[in-house]
Amino acid sequence: MGKTVRTAEQIRDELQNRVAKIAADVPGALRVRIPLPERCPPDASGRNWNIVPLNDLGANCAHHVQKAIEDMRTEFVLPD
């Protein structure tokens, strides 16, 4: 299955939507500041970007947000 090409803004917006859904179950998730994804060399799976949330997250929230990021890295790529 191919990956969907999205701009950095589209990826950030989608992650913000997913974090908002997480927030219903994980207090503090809405306080996560999501920056634009940063391009990186493609790995063996073709993932060519990553995001590091900009504020300190509690352990429960950080796990859920990082999982959402990893899922999205599998789904979406930045354009060349």
N, CA, C and O atoms as a GROMACS GRO file, in nm:
protein
  320
    1MET      N    1   0.084  -0.117   0.000
    1MET     CA    2   0.000   0.000   0.000
    1MET      C    3   0.089   0.125   0.000
    1MET      O    4   0.181   0.134   0.081
    2GLY      N    5   0.063   0.219  -0.090
    2GLY     CA    6   0.142   0.341  -0.099
    2GLY      C    7   0.106   0.440   0.010
    2GLY      O    8   0.000   0.435   0.071
    3LYS      N    9   0.198   0.530   0.031
    3LYS     CA   10   0.176   0.635   0.130
    3LYS      C   11   0.110   0.754   0.063
    3LYS      O   12   0.126   0.776  -0.057
    4THR      N   13   0.036   0.830   0.141
    4THR     CA   14  -0.030   0.949   0.092
    4THR      C   15   0.063   1.069   0.110
    4THR      O   16   0.119   1.089   0.218
    5VAL      N   17   0.081   1.148   0.005
    5VAL     CA   18   0.166   1.266   0.010
    5VAL      C   19   0.083   1.381   0.068
    5VAL      O   20  -0.027   1.410   0.021
    6ARG      N   21   0.138   1.444   0.172
    6ARG     CA   22   0.073   1.559   0.237
    6ARG      C   23   0.177   1.666   0.265
    6ARG      O   24   0.295   1.636   0.284
    7THR      N   25   0.134   1.791   0.267
    7THR     CA   26   0.224   1.900   0.304
    7THR      C   27   0.250   1.893   0.454
    7THR      O   28   0.179   1.824   0.528
    8ALA      N   29   0.352   1.966   0.498
    8ALA     CA   30   0.383   1.970   0.641
    8ALA      C   31   0.263   2.023   0.720
    8ALA      O   32   0.232   1.972   0.828
    9GLU      N   33   0.196   2.125   0.667
    9GLU     CA   34   0.080   2.183   0.736
    9GLU      C   35  -0.034   2.082   0.747
    9GLU      O   36  -0.100   2.075   0.851
   10GLN      N   37  -0.057   2.006   0.641
   10GLN     CA   38  -0.164   1.905   0.643
   10GLN      C   39  -0.134   1.795   0.746
   10GLN      O   40  -0.224   1.749   0.816
   11ILE      N   41  -0.008   1.754   0.753
   11ILE     CA   42   0.030   1.652   0.851
   11ILE      C   43   0.012   1.705   0.992
   11ILE      O   44  -0.044   1.636   1.078
   12ARG      N   45   0.057   1.827   1.018
   12ARG     CA   46   0.041   1.887   1.151
   12ARG      C   47  -0.107   1.899   1.188
   12ARG      O   48  -0.146   1.866   1.300
   13ASP      N   49  -0.190   1.945   1.095
   13ASP     CA   50  -0.333   1.961   1.122
   13ASP      C   51  -0.398   1.826   1.153
   13ASP      O   52  -0.482   1.817   1.243
   14GLU      N   53  -0.361   1.723   1.078
   14GLU     CA   54  -0.418   1.590   1.104
   14GLU      C   55  -0.375   1.539   1.240
   14GLU      O   56  -0.455   1.480   1.313
   15LEU      N   57  -0.248   1.561   1.276
   15LEU     CA   58  -0.202   1.518   1.408
   15LEU      C   59  -0.276   1.593   1.518
   15LEU      O   60  -0.312   1.534   1.620
   16GLN      N   61  -0.298   1.723   1.499
   16GLN     CA   62  -0.374   1.799   1.599
   16GLN      C   63  -0.514   1.742   1.616
   16GLN      O   64  -0.565   1.735   1.727
   17ASN      N   65  -0.578   1.702   1.505
   17ASN     CA   66  -0.710   1.640   1.514
   17ASN      C   67  -0.705   1.509   1.592
   17ASN      O   68  -0.792   1.482   1.674
   18ARG      N   69  -0.604   1.428   1.566
   18ARG     CA   70  -0.592   1.300   1.636
   18ARG      C   71  -0.563   1.320   1.784
   18ARG      O   72  -0.615   1.247   1.868
   19VAL      N   73  -0.481   1.420   1.817
   19VAL     CA   74  -0.451   1.449   1.958
   19VAL      C   75  -0.577   1.497   2.029
   19VAL      O   76  -0.599   1.463   2.145
   20ALA      N   77  -0.659   1.574   1.961
   20ALA     CA   78  -0.785   1.620   2.021
   20ALA      C   79  -0.875   1.501   2.056
   20ALA      O   80  -0.943   1.503   2.158
   21LYS      N   81  -0.876   1.400   1.972
   21LYS     CA   82  -0.956   1.279   2.000
   21LYS      C   83  -0.898   1.203   2.119
   21LYS      O   84  -0.972   1.148   2.200
   22ILE      N   85  -0.766   1.198   2.129
   22ILE     CA   86  -0.699   1.132   2.241
   22ILE      C   87  -0.734   1.204   2.372
   22ILE      O   88  -0.750   1.140   2.476
   23ALA      N   89  -0.747   1.336   2.366
   23ALA     CA   90  -0.768   1.418   2.486
   23ALA      C   91  -0.892   1.378   2.564
   23ALA      O   92  -0.898   1.401   2.685
   24ALA      N   93  -0.989   1.319   2.499
   24ALA     CA   94  -1.110   1.276   2.569
   24ALA      C   95  -1.077   1.172   2.675
   24ALA      O   96  -1.145   1.164   2.777
   25ASP      N   97  -0.972   1.093   2.652
   25ASP     CA   98  -0.935   0.986   2.744
   25ASP      C   99  -0.807   1.015   2.823
   25ASP      O  100  -0.783   0.951   2.925
   26VAL      N  101  -0.725   1.110   2.776
   26VAL     CA  102  -0.595   1.135   2.838
   26VAL      C  103  -0.586   1.283   2.876
   26VAL      O  104  -0.563   1.367   2.788
   27PRO      N  105  -0.602   1.316   3.001
   27PRO     CA  106  -0.593   1.456   3.042
   27PRO      C  107  -0.458   1.517   3.003
   27PRO      O  108  -0.354   1.453   3.014
   28GLY      N  109  -0.462   1.641   2.956
   28GLY     CA  110  -0.340   1.711   2.920
   28GLY      C  111  -0.304   1.703   2.774
   28GLY      O  112  -0.217   1.777   2.728
   29ALA      N  113  -0.368   1.616   2.700
   29ALA     CA  114  -0.330   1.597   2.560
   29ALA      C  115  -0.354   1.722   2.477
   29ALA      O  116  -0.279   1.749   2.383
   30LEU      N  117  -0.455   1.799   2.508
   30LEU     CA  118  -0.482   1.919   2.429
   30LEU      C  119  -0.378   2.027   2.449
   30LEU      O  120  -0.373   2.121   2.370
   31ARG      N  121  -0.296   2.017   2.551
   31ARG     CA  122  -0.194   2.117   2.575
   31ARG      C  123  -0.066   2.090   2.496
   31ARG      O  124   0.032   2.163   2.511
   32VAL      N  125  -0.066   1.989   2.414
   32VAL     CA  126   0.051   1.955   2.334
   32VAL      C  127   0.064   2.055   2.220
   32VAL      O  128  -0.031   2.075   2.144
   33ARG      N  129   0.180   2.117   2.208
   33ARG     CA  130   0.206   2.206   2.095
   33ARG      C  131   0.269   2.124   1.984
   33ARG      O  132   0.377   2.067   2.002
   34ILE      N  133   0.202   2.117   1.871
   34ILE     CA  134   0.248   2.035   1.759
   34ILE      C  135   0.317   2.126   1.657
   34ILE      O  136   0.252   2.210   1.596
   35PRO      N  137   0.448   2.110   1.638
   35PRO     CA  138   0.518   2.188   1.535
   35PRO      C  139   0.500   2.124   1.398
   35PRO      O  140   0.442   2.016   1.386
   36LEU      N  141   0.550   2.190   1.296
   36LEU     CA  142   0.550   2.131   1.163
   36LEU      C  143   0.646   2.011   1.162
   36LEU      O  144   0.747   2.012   1.232
   37PRO      N  145   0.615   1.910   1.083
   37PRO     CA  146   0.708   1.797   1.072
   37PRO      C  147   0.839   1.841   1.009
   37PRO      O  148   0.843   1.932   0.926
   38GLU      N  149   0.946   1.775   1.050
   38GLU     CA  150   1.077   1.802   0.994
   38GLU      C  151   1.117   1.687   0.903
   38GLU      O  152   1.107   1.570   0.939
   39ARG      N  153   1.163   1.724   0.784
   39ARG     CA  154   1.206   1.624   0.687
   39ARG      C  155   1.331   1.553   0.740
   39ARG      O  156   1.416   1.614   0.805
   40CYS      N  157   1.340   1.426   0.711
   40CYS     CA  158   1.459   1.346   0.742
   40CYS      C  159   1.481   1.250   0.627
   40CYS      O  160   1.390   1.227   0.548
   41PRO      N  161   1.600   1.192   0.616
   41PRO     CA  162   1.623   1.095   0.510
   41PRO      C  163   1.525   0.978   0.526
   41PRO      O  164   1.500   0.935   0.639
   42PRO      N  165   1.470   0.926   0.417
   42PRO     CA  166   1.377   0.814   0.427
   42PRO      C  167   1.442   0.694   0.494
   42PRO      O  168   1.557   0.660   0.467
   43ASP      N  169   1.366   0.629   0.583
   43ASP     CA  170   1.416   0.507   0.645
   43ASP      C  171   1.375   0.387   0.558
   43ASP      O  172   1.324   0.406   0.448
   44ALA      N  173   1.398   0.268   0.606
   44ALA     CA  174   1.369   0.147   0.528
   44ALA      C  175   1.221   0.135   0.492
   44ALA      O  176   1.186   0.069   0.394
   45SER      N  177   1.134   0.197   0.572
   45SER     CA  178   0.989   0.194   0.545
   45SER      C  179   0.942   0.312   0.462
   45SER      O  180   0.823   0.323   0.432
   46GLY      N  181   1.034   0.402   0.424
   46GLY     CA  182   0.999   0.517   0.343
   46GLY      C  183   0.951   0.638   0.421
   46GLY      O  184   0.907   0.736   0.362
   47ARG      N  185   0.958   0.631   0.554
   47ARG     CA  186   0.914   0.745   0.636
   47ARG      C  187   1.018   0.856   0.623
   47ARG      O  188   1.136   0.835   0.649
   48ASN      N  189   0.973   0.976   0.581
   48ASN     CA  190   1.069   1.084   0.553
   48ASN      C  191   1.047   1.209   0.638
   48ASN      O  192   1.091   1.318   0.599
   49TRP      N  193   0.981   1.196   0.751
   49TRP     CA  194   0.961   1.310   0.840
   49TRP      C  195   0.942   1.261   0.983
   49TRP      O  196   0.919   1.143   1.008
   50ASN      N  197   0.953   1.356   1.077
   50ASN     CA  198   0.927   1.327   1.217
   50ASN      C  199   0.883   1.456   1.284
   50ASN      O  200   0.909   1.566   1.235
   51ILE      N  201   0.817   1.441   1.398
   51ILE     CA  202   0.772   1.554   1.479
   51ILE      C  203   0.812   1.526   1.622
   51ILE      O  204   0.796   1.414   1.672
   52VAL      N  205   0.864   1.628   1.689
   52VAL     CA  206   0.892   1.620   1.832
   52VAL      C  207   0.805   1.725   1.899
   52VAL      O  208   0.827   1.844   1.879
   53PRO      N  209   0.705   1.683   1.979
   53PRO     CA  210   0.621   1.782   2.048
   53PRO      C  211   0.707   1.878   2.128
   53PRO      O  212   0.810   1.840   2.183
   54LEU      N  213   0.664   2.005   2.134
   54LEU     CA  214   0.748   2.109   2.190
   54LEU      C  215   0.733   2.133   2.340
   54LEU      O  216   0.809   2.212   2.395
   55ASN      N  217   0.641   2.068   2.405
   55ASN     CA  218   0.631   2.089   2.549
   55ASN      C  219   0.646   1.956   2.621
   55ASN      O  220   0.630   1.849   2.562
   56ASP      N  221   0.676   1.964   2.750
   56ASP     CA  222   0.696   1.844   2.831
   56ASP      C  223   0.561   1.776   2.855
   56ASP      O  224   0.469   1.837   2.908
   57LEU      N  225   0.552   1.652   2.816
   57LEU     CA  226   0.428   1.577   2.830
   57LEU      C  227   0.437   1.481   2.947
   57LEU      O  228   0.544   1.429   2.978
   58GLY      N  229   0.325   1.458   3.011
   58GLY     CA  230   0.320   1.352   3.111
   58GLY      C  231   0.339   1.218   3.044
   58GLY      O  232   0.317   1.206   2.923
   59ALA      N  233   0.379   1.118   3.118
   59ALA     CA  234   0.410   0.986   3.060
   59ALA      C  235   0.292   0.927   2.984
   59ALA      O  236   0.310   0.873   2.875
   60ASN      N  237   0.171   0.936   3.039
   60ASN     CA  238   0.054   0.879   2.972
   60ASN      C  239   0.026   0.949   2.840
   60ASN      O  240   0.002   0.884   2.738
   61CYS      N  241   0.028   1.080   2.842
   61CYS     CA  242  -0.001   1.158   2.723
   61CYS      C  243   0.108   1.137   2.618
   61CYS      O  244   0.076   1.119   2.500
   62ALA      N  245   0.233   1.140   2.658
   62ALA     CA  246   0.345   1.127   2.564
   62ALA      C  247   0.336   0.996   2.487
   62ALA      O  248   0.362   0.993   2.367
   63HIS      N  249   0.301   0.889   2.554
   63HIS     CA  250   0.290   0.759   2.488
   63HIS      C  251   0.185   0.764   2.378
   63HIS      O  252   0.210   0.716   2.267
   64HIS      N  253   0.070   0.820   2.406
   64HIS     CA  254  -0.040   0.825   2.309
   64HIS      C  255  -0.006   0.917   2.192
   64HIS      O  256  -0.036   0.884   2.077
   65VAL      N  257   0.054   1.030   2.220
   65VAL     CA  258   0.090   1.123   2.113
   65VAL      C  259   0.199   1.062   2.026
   65VAL      O  260   0.192   1.072   1.903
   66GLN      N  261   0.300   0.999   2.085
   66GLN     CA  262   0.406   0.937   2.006
   66GLN      C  263   0.350   0.824   1.920
   66GLN      O  264   0.395   0.806   1.806
   67LYS      N  265   0.255   0.749   1.970
   67LYS     CA  266   0.192   0.642   1.891
   67LYS      C  267   0.120   0.702   1.771
   67LYS      O  268   0.130   0.649   1.660
   68ALA      N  269   0.048   0.813   1.791
   68ALA     CA  270  -0.020   0.879   1.680
   68ALA      C  271   0.080   0.927   1.575
   68ALA      O  272   0.056   0.914   1.455
   69ILE      N  273   0.193   0.982   1.620
   69ILE     CA  274   0.296   1.027   1.527
   69ILE      C  275   0.351   0.909   1.447
   69ILE      O  276   0.364   0.918   1.325
   70GLU      N  277   0.383   0.800   1.513
   70GLU     CA  278   0.438   0.683   1.444
   70GLU      C  279   0.337   0.626   1.344
   70GLU      O  280   0.374   0.586   1.234
   71ASP      N  281   0.210   0.621   1.381
   71ASP     CA  282   0.106   0.573   1.288
   71ASP      C  283   0.101   0.662   1.165
   71ASP      O  284   0.091   0.613   1.052
   72MET      N  285   0.107   0.793   1.187
   72MET     CA  286   0.098   0.887   1.075
   72MET      C  287   0.224   0.882   0.988
   72MET      O  288   0.215   0.902   0.867
   73ARG      N  289   0.339   0.856   1.047
   73ARG     CA  290   0.462   0.845   0.967
   73ARG      C  291   0.452   0.728   0.870
   73ARG      O  292   0.513   0.728   0.763
   74THR      N  293   0.374   0.627   0.909
   74THR     CA  294   0.352   0.512   0.822
   74THR      C  295   0.252   0.544   0.711
   74THR      O  296   0.261   0.490   0.601
   75GLU      N  297   0.158   0.632   0.740
   75GLU     CA  298   0.052   0.668   0.645
   75GLU      C  299   0.093   0.775   0.544
   75GLU      O  300   0.057   0.766   0.426
   76PHE      N  301   0.167   0.877   0.590
   76PHE     CA  302   0.191   0.997   0.509
   76PHE      C  303   0.340   1.022   0.488
   76PHE      O  304   0.423   0.989   0.573
   77VAL      N  305   0.372   1.081   0.372
   77VAL     CA  306   0.508   1.128   0.343
   77VAL      C  307   0.501   1.274   0.300
   77VAL      O  308   0.399   1.320   0.248
   78LEU      N  309   0.610   1.345   0.322
   78LEU     CA  310   0.623   1.481   0.270
   78LEU      C  311   0.660   1.474   0.122
   78LEU      O  312   0.730   1.381   0.081
   79PRO      N  313   0.615   1.570   0.043
   79PRO     CA  314   0.652   1.570  -0.099
   79PRO      C  315   0.802   1.597  -0.116
   79PRO      O  316   0.866   1.655  -0.029
   80ASP      N  317   0.855   1.554  -0.228
   80ASP     CA  318   0.998   1.578  -0.258
   80ASP      C  319   1.022   1.723  -0.287
   80ASP      O  320   1.136   1.762  -0.314
   0.00000   0.00000   0.00000
